[in-house]
Amino acid sequence: MIYLDHAATTPLDPSVLAAMEPFLQADYGNPSSAHAAGQAARRGVERAREQVATALGVPPLDVIFTSGGTEADNAAVKGIAWARRESDGASHLVTTAIEHHAVLEAMEWLAEHQGFSLDVVPVGPSGVVDPEQFLAALRHDTAVVSLMAANNEIGTLQPLDVVGPAVRDCGVILHTDAVQAFGRAPLDPQEWGVGALALSAHKFNGPKGVGVLLLGRDIPVQSLLHGGGQERGVRSGTFNAAGIVGCGAAAELVTSTMAEEVPRLRGLRDRMLDRLLTVQGVSLNGDRERRLPHNINVAVAGCDGEALLLALDAAGVAASTGSACQSGATEPSHVLSAVGAPVDHGHVRFTMGRTTSEDDVTTAADLFTHCVKRLRDAGGAFV
Ligand SMILES: Cc1ncc(COP(=O)(O)O)c(C=O)c1O
């Protein structure tokens, strides 16, 4: 199988598994226990915290481990909104139309059920938000805004470097979902004035079910979870020691290899994209330049997206129609709708990763060409 769905999830790197193994067996103590077994596990957690902090250029105390990106997004968006409303009555929220559901639905829920007001800023066909339009949505009572670093479906990079400092100057807290960007695009939370940031380890060759909420210690927050008071009281619950150790090891791995890996991925991506674009009726969704180096998302005329995906799968290529988190849904994704992607086309996302080779992308491009032709010959349906 040629796996081109690294935006959905990535394989666990063998070096990450090796780092985790002791914490699945020998070092099984509870990291909150005072005895030696607990403290051995605690050392693993604290080392991981340092690895993540170094990767992001922030103090280790700002790093809070969670169960993944969804929890980190919810904890930031809801937790900051609740805290700001309680401290100074701020009850307005701003985000964009192309955020992941973990942000968009959290904000919509706050608006529908908790009396917050919400502005969702649109994006044009480029899939990149206009900084001026985003900043124009800010109000004197804005509690928290959320702008993703990179989109999960079309890979577009958002102008955090411009928006972040301006939001900070307005005294508003900025959350960013950096789940897709981490390890693949530069991130500078401190320089950009980011108050909260979400990561997910399984998107960067770490284990599933563990993530990071980067939260400045000056950021007001109410906790989603109440319990033992771990992680500054922001995220109670027994530490997932092995998962956290894997998250730290993976963060170190991807940041230490980014300088070679990003141009390599971009080369593979461009090689494949150029081949796909030679097929008549195929066009790229979203901006080509302001884009993650490993992301292709194409619109294909005369083919049903699900049918094309099944045909590719049968031919041995794993791709995606959009966000894996909503696979099974047949209506066009909110991201493709937001960028005005043609509704009568099929849409396919290919995302490369550490394990992708040149052969993989050239073979996958040939198989794509073949599948599109077969489907079109059959009137667009899978046969
Ligand atoms: C941009 C983005 N945010 C959040 C998430 C959710 O992360 P997790 O799978 O760790 O809950 C994903 C996963 O697809 C994502 O792509």
The ligand as a Gaussian input file, in Angstrom:
#p B3LYP/6-31G(d) Opt

LIG

0 1
 C       -6.250000      20.806000      12.439000
 C       -6.661000      19.717000      13.389000
 N       -7.049000      20.049000      14.630000
 C       -7.414000      19.123000      15.532000
 C       -7.423000      17.783000      15.203000
 C       -7.843000      16.784000      16.243000
 O       -6.710000      16.149000      16.782000
 P       -6.872000      14.739000      17.549000
 O       -7.019000      13.698000      16.490000
 O       -5.595000      14.566000      18.309000
 O       -8.032000      14.844000      18.453000
 C       -7.055000      17.382000      13.905000
 C       -7.126000      15.960000      13.485000
 O       -7.418000      15.659000      12.357000
 C       -6.644000      18.390000      12.983000
 O       -6.259000      18.077000      11.744000

